[in-house]
C-alpha cells in the first residue's frame, strides 16, 4: 500500500513543512501588515470625524445659546414697547 511506504513519508513531510512555512510567512509579512495599516487608518479617520462632530456640536450650542439670548432680549423689548403703548392709550 502506497500510504504506508516509508520512502514517501520524508518527501510528504518536507513539502508539508515548506508549505506551512510559506503560508505563515505570507500572512505574517504581507497580509497582516496590510490589514493592520488599513485598520489603523480607519481608526484615525473615524477619530477625526468624531472630533469634527464634537466641535460642530459645541459650536451649535454656543450659537443656540446666543440665539436664545437674542430672542429673550427682543421679547422683553417688545413687551416693554407694548406695555408703554398700553399705558399711553390709557392716559
TORPA-4810 file (N, C-alpha, C, O; in nm, 3 decimals):
<nodes>
NODE_1_0.084_-0.118_0.000_0.000_0.000_0.000_0.089_0.124_0.000_0.181_0.134_0.081_X
NODE_2_0.061_0.218_-0.090_0.149_0.335_-0.102_0.139_0.432_0.015_0.232_0.509_0.037_X
NODE_3_0.028_0.431_0.090_0.015_0.523_0.203_0.115_0.490_0.313_0.159_0.578_0.388_X
NODE_4_0.151_0.365_0.323_0.238_0.321_0.431_0.384_0.304_0.389_0.466_0.254_0.466_X
NODE_5_0.415_0.346_0.271_0.552_0.332_0.221_0.640_0.436_0.289_0.614_0.556_0.278_X
NODE_6_0.743_0.393_0.359_0.829_0.482_0.437_0.918_0.571_0.350_0.969_0.672_0.398_X
NODE_7_0.938_0.536_0.229_1.022_0.619_0.142_0.951_0.747_0.100_1.017_0.845_0.066_X
NODE_8_0.819_0.748_0.101_0.743_0.866_0.061_0.714_0.961_0.177_0.678_1.076_0.156_X
NODE_9_0.730_0.913_0.298_0.694_0.993_0.414_0.783_1.117_0.426_0.731_1.226_0.451_X
NODE_10_0.911_1.104_0.408_1.000_1.219_0.418_0.965_1.326_0.317_0.963_1.444_0.350_X
NODE_11_0.937_1.286_0.195_0.902_1.381_0.091_0.773_1.456_0.126_0.764_1.578_0.108_X
NODE_12_0.676_1.386_0.175_0.548_1.449_0.211_0.564_1.542_0.332_0.506_1.651_0.333_X
NODE_13_0.640_1.502_0.430_0.662_1.585_0.547_0.741_1.711_0.508_0.711_1.820_0.556_X
NODE_14_0.840_1.694_0.422_0.916_1.809_0.374_0.825_1.911_0.306_0.832_2.030_0.338_X
NODE_15_0.741_1.868_0.216_0.652_1.960_0.145_0.545_2.019_0.237_0.502_2.133_0.219_X
NODE_16_0.504_1.942_0.333_0.409_1.994_0.431_0.470_2.111_0.509_0.409_2.217_0.520_X
NODE_17_0.589_2.091_0.563_0.654_2.197_0.639_0.690_2.316_0.551_0.678_2.431_0.594_X
NODE_18_0.734_2.290_0.432_0.766_2.400_0.342_0.641_2.481_0.309_0.646_2.604_0.309_X
NODE_19_0.532_2.416_0.281_0.407_2.485_0.251_0.357_2.564_0.371_0.316_2.679_0.357_X
NODE_20_0.362_2.504_0.489_0.319_2.576_0.609_0.407_2.697_0.637_0.357_2.803_0.675_X
NODE_21_0.536_2.681_0.618_0.627_2.793_0.637_0.598_2.906_0.538_0.597_3.023_0.576_X
NODE_22_0.573_2.872_0.413_0.543_2.974_0.313_0.410_3.045_0.342_0.401_3.166_0.327_X
NODE_23_0.311_2.971_0.382_0.182_3.032_0.415_0.197_3.122_0.538_0.144_3.233_0.540_X
NODE_24_0.268_3.074_0.639_0.291_3.155_0.759_0.367_3.284_0.723_0.331_3.392_0.770_X
NODE_25_0.469_3.273_0.643_0.547_3.390_0.602_0.461_3.487_0.522_0.469_3.609_0.541_X
NODE_26_0.381_3.434_0.433_0.294_3.519_0.352_0.197_3.597_0.441_0.180_3.718_0.422_X
NODE_27_0.136_3.531_0.535_0.043_3.600_0.624_0.115_3.698_0.716_0.068_3.810_0.736_X
NODE_28_0.228_3.657_0.770_0.297_3.740_0.868_0.357_3.866_0.806_0.349_3.973_0.866_X
NODE_29_0.415_3.855_0.690_0.489_3.968_0.634_0.417_4.042_0.522_0.463_4.147_0.478_X
NODE_30_0.305_3.990_0.476_0.237_4.057_0.366_0.093_4.092_0.400_0.054_4.209_0.391_X
NODE_31_0.016_3.996_0.438_-0.128_4.018_0.456_-0.158_4.090_0.588_-0.232_4.188_0.588_X
NODE_32_-0.103_4.043_0.698_-0.132_4.105_0.828_-0.087_4.251_0.837_-0.162_4.331_0.893_X
NODE_33_0.030_4.290_0.787_0.064_4.433_0.791_-0.033_4.520_0.709_-0.064_4.632_0.749_X
NODE_34_-0.080_4.468_0.596_-0.177_4.544_0.518_-0.308_4.562_0.595_-0.365_4.671_0.595_X
NODE_35_-0.354_4.458_0.659_-0.475_4.467_0.739_-0.456_4.562_0.857_-0.544_4.643_0.888_X
NODE_36_-0.342_4.551_0.922_-0.314_4.637_1.036_-0.312_4.784_0.994_-0.369_4.869_1.063_X
NODE_37_-0.247_4.814_0.884_-0.240_4.953_0.836_-0.378_5.006_0.797_-0.410_5.121_0.827_X
NODE_38_-0.457_4.923_0.732_-0.591_4.969_0.693_-0.677_4.993_0.817_-0.754_5.089_0.820_X
NODE_39_-0.666_4.909_0.918_-0.742_4.930_1.041_-0.695_5.055_1.115_-0.775_5.129_1.171_X
NODE_40_-0.564_5.077_1.115_-0.510_5.196_1.181_-0.558_5.323_1.109_-0.595_5.421_1.175_X
NODE_41_-0.557_5.322_0.977_-0.606_5.438_0.902_-0.755_5.461_0.926_-0.801_5.575_0.936_X
NODE_42_-0.829_5.353_0.935_-0.972_5.365_0.961_-0.998_5.426_1.098_-1.085_5.512_1.113_X
NODE_43_-0.923_5.383_1.197_-0.938_5.439_1.332_-0.904_5.587_1.332_-0.975_5.667_1.393_X
NODE_44_-0.795_5.626_1.265_-0.758_5.768_1.258_-0.865_5.850_1.187_-0.898_5.961_1.231_X
NODE_45_-0.919_5.796_1.079_-1.024_5.866_1.004_-1.148_5.884_1.091_-1.206_5.992_1.095_X
NODE_46_-1.189_5.777_1.159_-1.308_5.787_1.244_-1.286_5.881_1.362_-1.377_5.955_1.400_X
NODE_47_-1.166_5.880_1.420_-1.137_5.973_1.529_-1.145_6.118_1.482_-1.197_6.203_1.554_X
NODE_48_-1.095_6.145_1.363_-1.101_6.282_1.312_-1.246_6.322_1.285_-1.285_6.436_1.310_X
NODE_49_-1.326_6.229_1.234_-1.467_6.259_1.210_-1.541_6.284_1.341_-1.623_6.375_1.350_X
NODE_50_-1.511_6.203_1.442_-1.575_6.221_1.573_-1.537_6.356_1.632_-1.621_6.426_1.689_X
NODE_51_-1.410_6.394_1.620_-1.365_6.524_1.669_-1.439_6.637_1.598_-1.482_6.733_1.661_X
NODE_52_-1.454_6.625_1.465_-1.524_6.729_1.389_-1.670_6.740_1.434_-1.723_6.850_1.444_X
NODE_53_-1.733_6.627_1.460_-1.872_6.630_1.506_-1.882_6.696_1.643_-1.974_6.773_1.668_X
NODE_54_-1.787_6.665_1.732_-1.789_6.727_1.865_-1.770_6.878_1.856_-1.837_6.953_1.927_X
NODE_55_-1.681_6.923_1.769_-1.659_7.067_1.752_-1.786_7.132_1.697_-1.825_7.240_1.742_X
NODE_56_-1.850_7.069_1.601_-1.974_7.124_1.546_-2.084_7.130_1.651_-2.162_7.225_1.654_X
NODE_57_-2.091_7.029_1.736_-2.193_7.030_1.841_-2.167_7.142_1.941_-2.262_7.208_1.985_X
NODE_58_-2.041_7.166_1.976_-2.009_7.276_2.066_-2.045_7.410_2.002_-2.103_7.498_2.067_X
NODE_59_-2.011_7.426_1.875_-2.044_7.550_1.805_-2.195_7.569_1.796_-2.245_7.681_1.807_X
NODE_60_-2.267_7.460_1.776_-2.411_7.468_1.769_-2.470_7.514_1.902_-2.561_7.597_1.905_X
NODE_61_-2.418_7.460_2.013_-2.467_7.501_2.145_-2.440_7.649_2.169_-2.528_7.720_2.218_X
NODE_62_-2.322_7.695_2.134_-2.288_7.837_2.152_-2.382_7.924_2.068_-2.432_8.026_2.114_X
NODE_63_-2.405_7.882_1.945_-2.494_7.958_1.856_-2.636_7.959_1.911_-2.702_8.063_1.911_X
NODE_64_-2.684_7.843_1.957_-2.821_7.837_2.008_-2.838_7.919_2.135_-2.940_7.986_2.151_X
NODE_65_-2.740_7.916_2.225_-2.749_7.998_2.346_-2.749_8.146_2.310_-2.824_8.224_2.369_X
NODE_66_-2.667_8.185_2.217_-2.665_8.324_2.172_-2.798_8.363_2.108_-2.848_8.473_2.130_X
NODE_67_-2.854_8.273_2.031_-2.981_8.299_1.965_-3.093_8.309_2.068_-3.182_8.394_2.055_X
NODE_68_-3.088_8.224_2.170_-3.189_8.231_2.277_-3.182_8.365_2.350_-3.285_8.427_2.378_X
NODE_69_-3.062_8.409_2.381_-3.046_8.539_2.449_-3.100_8.652_2.362_-3.166_8.744_2.412_X
NODE_70_-3.071_8.646_2.234_-3.121_8.749_2.142_-3.274_8.749_2.140_-3.336_8.855_2.144_X
NODE_71_-3.333_8.631_2.133_-3.480_8.623_2.131_-3.541_8.673_2.262_-3.644_8.739_2.261_X
NODE_72_-3.477_8.641_2.375_-3.527_8.689_2.503_-3.521_8.841_2.510_-3.615_8.905_2.557_X
NODE_73_-3.411_8.898_2.464_-3.398_9.044_2.463_-3.503_9.108_2.373_-3.561_9.211_2.408_X
NODE_74_-3.527_9.048_2.257_-3.629_9.102_2.167_-3.768_9.092_2.229_-3.849_9.183_2.217_X
NODE_75_-3.795_8.979_2.294_-3.924_8.962_2.360_-3.945_9.064_2.471_-4.051_9.125_2.482_X
NODE_76_-3.841_9.083_2.552_-3.853_9.181_2.660_-3.871_9.322_2.607_-3.952_9.399_2.660_X
NODE_77_-3.797_9.357_2.504_-3.811_9.492_2.449_-3.947_9.510_2.383_-4.006_9.618_2.391_X
NODE_78_-3.999_9.407_2.319_-4.132_9.420_2.258_-4.240_9.428_2.365_-4.339_9.499_2.348_X
NODE_79_-4.222_9.354_2.477_-4.318_9.365_2.587_-4.317_9.506_2.644_-4.423_9.564_2.669_X
NODE_80_-4.200_9.561_2.665_-4.189_9.696_2.718_-4.255_9.796_2.624_-4.325_9.888_2.667_X
NODE_81_-4.233_9.778_2.494_-4.293_9.868_2.396_-4.445_9.856_2.398_-4.516_9.957_2.395_X
NODE_82_-4.494_9.734_2.404_-4.640_9.714_2.405_-4.701_9.771_2.532_-4.803_9.839_2.527_X
NODE_83_-4.638_9.744_2.648_-4.692_9.796_2.773_-4.686_9.949_2.779_-4.775_10.014_2.834_X
NODE_84_-4.581_10.004_2.722_-4.572_10.151_2.721_-4.682_10.209_2.631_-4.736_10.315_2.661_X
NODE_85_-4.715_10.141_2.522_-4.823_10.189_2.434_-4.958_10.173_2.502_-5.045_10.259_2.489_X
NODE_86_-4.974_10.063_2.576_-5.099_10.043_2.650_-5.116_10.152_2.756_-5.224_10.208_2.771_X
NODE_87_-5.008_10.183_2.828_-5.013_10.290_2.929_-5.042_10.424_2.864_-5.115_10.506_2.920_X
NODE_88_-4.987_10.448_2.746_-5.009_10.573_2.676_-5.155_10.586_2.634_-5.215_10.693_2.645_X
NODE_89_-5.212_10.475_2.586_-5.352_10.477_2.543_-5.446_10.496_2.662_-5.548_10.563_2.649_X
NODE_90_-5.413_10.440_2.777_-5.497_10.452_2.896_-5.500_10.596_2.948_-5.599_10.634_3.011_X
NODE_91_-5.400_10.675_2.926_-5.396_10.812_2.978_-5.477_10.902_2.897_-5.484_11.022_2.926_X
</nodes>
